[in-house]
Amino acid sequence: MYRMLIVDDEPIIVNGLIQMFQDHSEFELDICKAYSASEALEIAKRTKLDILVSDIRMPSKTGLQLVDEISYYWPACRVIFLTGYNEFDYVYEAIRKNADSYILKTEGMDPIFEAVKRAILKLEEENNRRLEQERAQLHLQIADPYLKMELLSAMLDGGQSLVSLLASERYADLDIAIDLARPAYLVAGVANGADAPKRKTLQSVQRIFEQLLPESLACEHTIYEDVVPVWLLQPSEELFARFVDRDTVRNAAGSGVVAYLKGVLEQIQNECEAALEVSVAFGISGNLSDRWETVPQRMTAMLAGIRDKVRLGNKLAIVDFSKSAGTEPVADSGASKEEGEQRQWLIEQINQYVHDHLAGDLSLTTISSEFHFNPSYLSRYYKQATGRNLLEFIQATKLNAAIDLMLHTPLKLNEIADRTGFDSNSYFTTFFKKMTGMSPQQYRNARR
């Protein structure tokens, strides 16, 4: 499943496009929306983007400027520009930025559908090219950087901290990519599949990881105890600075980096499934700088937390340990249940989250982050467990809640729309009419 972000400062256009794409059965897309370039940029900082459909003329920052920012985080993202102006300067600049399409809003929906189809085709072609390269390398023996792997394994074993190890004679001249004084993060993986966790398979996982890792992230890696792939990641100073502003404390900036790393890990999981038929669940620590001596305890806690999620059936978990001390396993009240009960318990938790957050953000990205899922896998997991799409459940829950409020409260329709997560009355009306065949006011009047 690909993720598409629609950006326009006119909500009616954004919501209309979302509705039309959701009604178009041939598109299987996770759709995000933003009403400004700054809002779009915040989304790009925390989730992987595959396709951008953006207005060019917007207040504060244009769509052309937005593309420069988004391509920094997601260079493979395909770009489709919408505009109400057929001006040569815009067309020239869009071509210069390698936009896939430049579409006038007056041309209607068909050109937009065709442009998205072409963008998906290009993504598929690029994915297939990468998969072929990976398959070609599966039988190649790649030399391990033995000394670096030995160093990281020694750090994880807990005899000495990384700071002490690097000061020893054995590793003193070793050039590692991680600056111990700057923010760095530990990532551990648990692989599941027909061939996992054979060492060649784990090495292939590591190759895919390095292949898809942005240049703005430095990396060192090892395979711990022959079964657990482990990475040390460090954002460049430029990348870290992009998550800091004058009102942002350092810890908040670190949270933004972790959210971005989770988007990168999602992409790596999808590639490992496609190329290797191996599912990899990940855990990611908080910032390790000035806390290198805690790495062994963090590693133990992370592995326990990841394996708990896998036992729940979440084989593509992305477990965020950055919000805790990271030295204790993530508590999970469903971990002691039988497998069938675990899955049912988790589905009930997801359903309850939807009920409790109807007025908030119920995108796949948000829900998956709450339950430590890969967003693409959450959709599959939910359908396998319930027989229905998660989006269908969310829409049905919103509709039932709206009807209940209409029939049993004096709330105005705009207040009901707000309470059920619709940011405009027109979007609420369009949704309600599609689901019931009547407008909200007609429905309320008919049942009085």
HELIX and SHEET records of a PDB file:
HELIX    1   1 PRO A   11  ASP A   23  1                                  13    
HELIX    2   2 ALA A   37  ARG A   46  1                                  10    
HELIX    3   3 GLY A   63  TYR A   73  1                                  11    
HELIX    4   4 PHE A   88  ARG A   96  1                                   9    
HELIX    5   5 LYS A  105  GLU A  107  5                                   3    
HELIX    6   6 MET A  109  GLN A  137  1                                  29    
HELIX    7   7 TYR A  146  ASP A  157  1                                  12    
HELIX    8   8 LEU A  162  ALA A  167  1                                   6    
HELIX    9   9 ARG A  199  LEU A  212  1                                  14    
HELIX   10  10 GLU A  237  ALA A  241  1                                   5    
HELIX   11  11 ARG A  250  LEU A  276  1                                  27    
HELIX   12  12 TRP A  292  THR A  294  5                                   3    
HELIX   13  13 VAL A  295  ARG A  311  1                                  17    
HELIX   14  14 GLU A  339  ASP A  356  1                                  18    
HELIX   15  15 LEU A  364  GLU A  370  1                                   7    
HELIX   16  16 PRO A  375  THR A  386  1                                  12    
HELIX   17  17 LEU A  390  HIS A  408  1                                  19    
HELIX   18  18 LEU A  413  ARG A  419  1                                   7    
HELIX   19  19 ASN A  425  THR A  436  1                                  12    
HELIX   20  20 PRO A  440  ALA A  446  1                                   7    
SHEET    1   A 5 LEU A  29  ALA A  34  0                                        
SHEET    2   A 5 TYR A   2  VAL A   7  1                                        
SHEET    3   A 5 ILE A  51  ASP A  55  1                                        
SHEET    4   A 5 ARG A  78  THR A  83  1                                        
SHEET    5   A 5 SER A 101  LEU A 104  1                                        
SHEET    1   B 5 LEU A 217  TYR A 224  0                                        
SHEET    2   B 5 VAL A 228  PRO A 235 -1                                        
SHEET    3   B 5 TYR A 185  GLY A 193 -1                                        
SHEET    4   B 5 VAL A 278  ILE A 284 -1                                        
SHEET    5   B 5 ILE A 318  ASP A 320  1                                        
END                                                                             
